[in-house]
Amino acid sequence: MMRVPVAARSTILIALSDTVLCNAMNADLEKSGYEVVLAPKLADVLPQKDTIHPDLIVIDEDLEKGSGLNLCKELRLQGTTIPLLIVMNSDTVDDRVACLQAGADDYFVKPYRSETFLRLIRLYLQPSGTSQGEYLKFDNLVLDLGTRAALRAGKAINLTMKEYDLLKYLMEHPREILTREQILENVWGFDFLGESNVIEVYIRYLRLKIEGEGDKKLIHTIRGVGYALRDA
């Protein structure tokens, strides 16, 4: 396996109780140049996160009798914005929805495959390659593509990876009506999930963050179709 250049040795926290899987991930990540910290017990995760300030957390949905998704939700409620990746047992529509609604940025499915796992890690930790100074602007909302920072009227907004991706997609298509199918395909990368409310959940997250009291509404619901970023 080729060694992957990683700037400043990104730190990854692995929350897994499966010793065999944990050791495999640890070996692959260290060989690829990452710093790895293991948290085999649920009680270890939050203290480790606050101590080492990881760049990404890998969470097993089976962590201590299925508490992985609840841990993901708790991290988001605490304001954690770094990428959270869930290790899933299966890849059904319900699994995908549960993963995303828990606040995870992405997931991968057992059995473990080194190259698939490392590709996903690199996707979230490698610099985007966007030149500093490139940004999207709509009204008084600004998205810096180099630093992935969001500001409204000069006030910084903390976004998770998926919130950023969703806002970026909306801002790349200002005033266009984007269907739920388009959003799912371009932001989450898979086909329409029928009656899934993942998009509604993330739109609500974005509105809470970018549309404070007294701010003009920017994200509009087009009933029965989708959403649009536009003036009132």
C-alpha positions in Angstrom: 0.0 0.0 0.0 1.4 3.4 -0.9 1.9 5.9 1.8 -0.4 8.9 1.5 0.9 12.3 2.2 -1.0 13.9 5.1 -0.5 17.5 6.2 0.4 17.8 9.9 -0.6 14.2 10.7 -4.3 14.5 11.0 -5.6 12.8 14.2 -8.4 10.2 14.0 -10.3 8.9 17.0 -11.7 5.4 16.6 -14.6 4.4 18.7 -14.8 0.7 18.2 -15.2 -2.2 20.7 -14.4 -4.9 18.0 -10.7 -5.5 18.7 -9.9 -7.2 15.4 -11.5 -4.5 13.3 -10.0 -1.8 15.5 -6.5 -3.2 15.0 -6.9 -3.5 11.3 -8.0 0.2 11.0 -5.3 1.3 13.3 -2.6 -0.5 11.3 -3.9 0.9 7.9 -4.2 4.5 9.2 -0.8 4.6 10.9 0.8 3.2 7.7 -0.9 5.9 5.7 0.5 8.6 8.0 -2.3 9.4 10.3 -2.2 9.8 14.1 -4.7 7.3 15.7 -6.2 7.2 19.1 -8.4 4.3 20.2 -11.5 4.5 22.4 -12.8 0.9 22.8 -15.4 1.9 25.4 -18.3 4.4 25.2 -17.1 6.1 28.3 -13.7 6.8 26.7 -14.9 8.7 23.7 -16.0 12.1 25.0 -12.9 12.5 27.3 -10.6 11.5 24.5 -12.3 13.9 22.1 -11.9 16.8 24.5 -8.3 15.9 25.2 -6.9 15.3 21.7 -9.2 17.4 19.6 -9.3 14.9 16.6 -9.8 15.9 13.0 -12.3 13.0 12.4 -14.1 10.3 14.5 -14.9 6.8 13.4 -17.9 5.3 15.3 -19.2 1.8 15.2 -23.0 1.6 15.3 -22.5 -1.5 17.5 -20.4 0.3 20.1 -21.7 -1.1 23.4 -25.0 -2.6 22.4 -25.9 -0.3 19.5 -25.0 3.1 21.2 -23.0 4.4 18.2 -25.8 6.4 16.6 -26.7 7.9 19.9 -23.1 8.9 20.5 -23.1 10.6 17.1 -26.3 12.5 18.0 -24.7 13.5 21.4 -21.6 14.8 19.7 -23.6 17.0 17.3 -25.7 18.3 20.2 -22.5 19.3 21.9 -21.5 21.3 18.9 -19.0 19.0 17.3 -18.5 19.9 13.7 -15.7 17.6 12.6 -16.5 14.7 10.3 -18.2 11.7 11.9 -18.1 8.4 10.0 -20.3 5.5 11.1 -19.4 1.8 10.6 -22.6 0.2 9.5 -23.6 -3.5 9.4 -25.8 -3.2 6.3 -26.7 -0.7 3.6 -30.5 -0.5 3.5 -32.5 2.7 3.0 -33.4 2.7 6.7 -29.8 2.3 7.6 -28.8 5.3 5.5 -31.5 7.5 6.9 -30.7 6.5 10.5 -27.0 7.3 9.9 -27.6 10.7 8.4 -30.3 11.7 10.9 -27.9 10.9 13.7 -25.7 13.6 12.3 -23.0 11.5 10.6 -21.3 12.9 7.5 -20.9 9.5 5.9 -20.7 5.8 6.5 -19.1 2.6 5.3 -20.4 -0.9 5.5 -18.8 -4.1 7.0 -16.9 -6.2 6.1 -13.9 -4.0 6.4 -12.0 -3.2 3.2 -8.8 -1.2 3.6 -8.8 0.7 0.3 -12.5 1.7 0.6 -12.0 2.8 4.2 -8.8 4.9 3.4 -10.5 6.4 0.4 -13.3 7.7 2.6 -10.9 9.0 5.2 -8.9 10.9 2.5 -12.1 12.3 1.1 -12.8 14.1 4.4 -9.3 14.9 5.5 -7.4 15.9 2.4 -7.3 19.6 1.5 -9.9 20.4 -1.1 -7.3 22.1 -3.3 -9.5 25.2 -3.6 -7.4 28.3 -3.7 -7.7 30.7 -0.8 -9.9 33.6 -1.7 -12.5 31.7 -3.7 -16.0 32.1 -2.2 -19.7 32.0 -2.9 -21.9 35.0 -1.9 -25.6 35.4 -1.8 -27.1 38.5 -0.1 -25.1 38.9 3.1 -24.2 35.2 3.3 -20.7 34.2 2.3 -19.1 30.8 2.0 -15.3 30.6 1.8 -14.4 27.6 -0.4 -10.8 27.6 0.7 -11.3 27.5 4.5 -14.9 26.1 4.4 -16.0 29.0 6.6 -19.5 30.4 6.5 -20.4 33.9 7.5 -23.6 35.9 7.5 -23.3 39.7 8.0 -19.7 39.0 9.1 -20.7 36.6 11.8 -19.1 33.2 11.7 -21.4 30.1 11.4 -20.2 26.7 12.5 -21.2 24.0 10.0 -20.8 20.2 10.0 -19.3 18.7 6.8 -22.8 17.8 5.4 -24.3 21.2 6.4 -21.5 22.8 4.5 -22.0 20.6 1.4 -25.7 21.3 1.4 -25.3 25.1 1.8 -22.6 25.0 -0.9 -24.9 23.2 -3.3 -27.7 25.7 -2.7 -25.3 28.7 -3.1 -24.0 27.2 -6.4 -27.5 27.3 -7.7 -29.0 30.6 -6.5 -32.7 31.2 -7.1 -33.0 27.8 -8.8 -35.6 25.3 -7.5 -33.7 22.2 -6.5 -35.7 19.0 -6.2 -35.2 16.6 -3.3 -33.8 14.1 -5.8 -31.2 16.6 -7.1 -30.1 17.4 -3.5 -29.8 13.8 -2.4 -27.8 12.8 -5.5 -25.4 15.8 -5.4 -25.0 16.2 -1.6 -25.2 12.7 -0.3 -24.3 10.9 -3.5 -27.1 8.3 -3.8 -30.5 8.0 -5.4 -33.8 9.3 -4.1 -34.8 7.7 -0.8 -38.6 7.8 -1.3 -40.2 9.3 1.9 -36.9 9.9 3.7 -36.9 13.2 5.6 -33.1 13.5 5.8 -33.2 16.7 3.6 -35.8 18.3 5.8 -33.7 17.6 8.9 -30.6 19.2 7.4 -32.5 22.1 5.9 -33.9 22.8 9.4 -30.3 22.6 10.8 -29.1 25.2 8.3 -32.1 27.5 8.9 -31.4 27.5 12.6 -27.8 28.5 12.0 -28.1 31.0 9.2 -31.5 32.5 9.7 -31.3 34.1 13.2 -33.9 36.3 14.7 -34.3 39.4 12.5 -32.5 37.9 9.6 -34.1 37.7 6.2 -35.2 34.3 5.2 -33.0 32.8 2.4 -33.8 29.1 2.2 -37.4 28.7 0.9 -39.5 25.5 0.7 -41.2 24.9 -2.7 -44.0 22.8 -1.5 -44.1 19.4 -3.2 -40.9 20.0 -5.2 -37.9 21.0 -3.1 -35.9 24.1 -2.0 -34.5 27.3 -3.3 -32.0 29.9 -2.1 -33.6 33.2 -3.0 -34.9 36.5 -1.9 -38.4 36.6 -0.4 
